[in-house]
């Protein structure tokens, strides 16, 4: 029960928000979806901060935190692309990157016997860019920003996502070669 500290509770809250977030999209309550998404993103910021400041890092938190990020973002990209609010090709890029990283992690674990993979700066930048993009889409539903802004954010999000995926592949290959 020692793993259920404030940072882990925030991470679990983020996971619990996901089905509620999906429900708000299905029932066209995009304002609630935006509030939930922003709240979930803030819990992501604070769980890591609190864990570091209060020295409350746990194995559970180190496992659940990136999983919660992936579930929230992938879910948001899937549902918003299905409803036509963002391009399907972008959702495919986001999902493909995460599947590639997960597959690489599993293969690396089989080769090296280690499951610890440190997040990269590109990885963190990707999560933030994708989060900003999803928030933008939810705001755009109401405000209708100019199409040029949409395209610029599509390409920025795709670019950092692809770059991050390539960087993780490079790091994974280096680790595999070192073993």
Secondary structure, DSSP 4 states (H G I P E B T S, - for coil): -TT-SHHHHHHHHHHHHHHHHHHHHHTT-HHHHHHHHHHHHHHHHHHHHHHHHTT---HHHHHHHHHHHHHHHHHHHHHHHHTTSS-HHHHHHHHHHHHHHHHHHHHHHHHHS----PPPHHHHHHHHHHHHHHHHHHHHHHH---HHHHHHHHHHHHHHHHHHHHHHHHHHHHHHHH-
